[in-house]
Amino acid sequence: MKKKYMLATFIFLVFLLMASLAFGNSGETKTVNYGIWSIIPPLLAIVLAFVTKEVILSLLLGVFSGAVINVFTTSNSGFFMKIIESYTKTFEYPVNALADSWHAGIIIFTLTIGGLVGVIAKMGGTRAIANALAKKAKTPRSAQLVTTLMGVVVFFDDYANTLIVGPTMRPLTDKLRISREKLSYIVDSTAAPVATMAAISTWIGYELGLISDAFNSLGTNVNPYNIFFQSIPYRMYGLFALFMVFMVGLLLRDFGPMYEAEKRARLTGKVLADNAEPMLSTDFEKELDNSNIPLKVSNALIPILTLIIFAFIGLWYSGGGLEKPFSLEGIRNAFGDADASAALIWASALASIVAVIMAVSQGIMTLRKALEAWVEGAKSLVITTIILILAWSIGSIATDLGTADYLVKVVSSSLPGWLIPSLVFVMSSIVAFATGTSWGTMAIMLPLAIPLAAAYTGNEPSTLVFATLGAVLTGSTFGDHCSPISDTTIMSSMASSADHIDHVKTQLPYAVTVAIIAFIGYILVGIGLPIWITLIIGFSLIWAILRFFGKSTDLKDLELEKEI
């Protein structure tokens, strides 16, 4: 047995021993404040994932650990019966996760997108787009910038962003020797950070509802739209993360594990590490049935535009758009009230139908072959769906054990006002990282953070309140962004066909660097520095870090370094 598996086994057995000693066998049913034990399931899953690189096994053991803690504190059975009960309870969480209509919708949407990508690729559509973009993006620098631009353009939903940009750009980035780690980083960094700040998106309704509730609890009547827009300059992690992605591509400089990944890709052409296990199990670009298939950009562009356009229409319709005034505010309200998972299913299914019709009508494939290509594409994402279900299960366990409540209580409420935004940012980041959910973190932190900040300003909106609001929303994004058990992180790995742990390890230094700069920014805002000066300082620090600490990944520079 490899040392890493021995270490993982040892870690898990130590946990079981500690759990049995901590909760004992009193024979009584107990209601327990789990305290520090509440962080064990997500922490164990994260540690084991890094140690073993086996994401599914790590998540499953994390779920089991949560079941053990829950059963050992609520059951009056003997030790061995508690183990059996923990085993059976472990599988209740995935079942409940799938029973959630939102989760089920995301699973169907993910599989449908996989089928769509399968048909488009079999038609040669993605290769045609890659060839067309290659005429404009002929270098790693321009390819990274084009990918970043696409990530910003698909702003209305983070899931749709991830699943459109990754598969579309992968053939081009592979051709230009850009590592899959870099592609997944770009995809991940332009998904949630964009969607969370977009005026029309699947996020805005949720955020507006939380903002409105937080201020209503104070007895303060505000326009949540105005508060939302005034908080955007204070979403420092999101703004800095987008700037970082852009500058990484523009300067063509990297550091840490990402530099090594890019160096490998440039010099050897290996876009994946030798021991990598990409989450997308099939590379359709290498499986075109007929080498004489005409490569038409329209074979990819039309289905993708169908997906985007009808996603917008579906979001508007599902949010009651027909009953609302056809104005900017009416459209925003419709998007805010939309059932995003249903709308995305409608759009992806319609796009799949369009792709199949195009393939059959052009004589590229028979109907049977086209449907087989769709099924093959959907099958390629089965592993991803398993990981998503287990990640949601970890989130449910964290809720049952009160993980977020415990983490929030770690921070004292007796704080100087100028420290509130920075500490709220840290707390939101920790909660989101441990639970793997930004939305859940927002729901937990906003009702606590807004009243805390407003207490210093007479319950009225102010710079301190806007900064604290921005800290919650962007801290939640950061924690979710770099957590290996986050669904968006998992989907970014899948959409880019990257090894999940490699994606997390290479992205983490970049995300942490941006988060540290954001933390400094919140301190500066807290002591009274104007936000526009703070943003300029943050942007300048990012540029300086890449310029003076990053290493060039230009092929000429890498070859010169190799010779030296």
Summary of the structure (lengths in Angstrom):
residues: 564
radius of gyration: 24.0
end to end distance: 39.6
largest distance: 72.8
contacts: 2133
relative contact order: 0.14
helix: 76%
strand: 1%
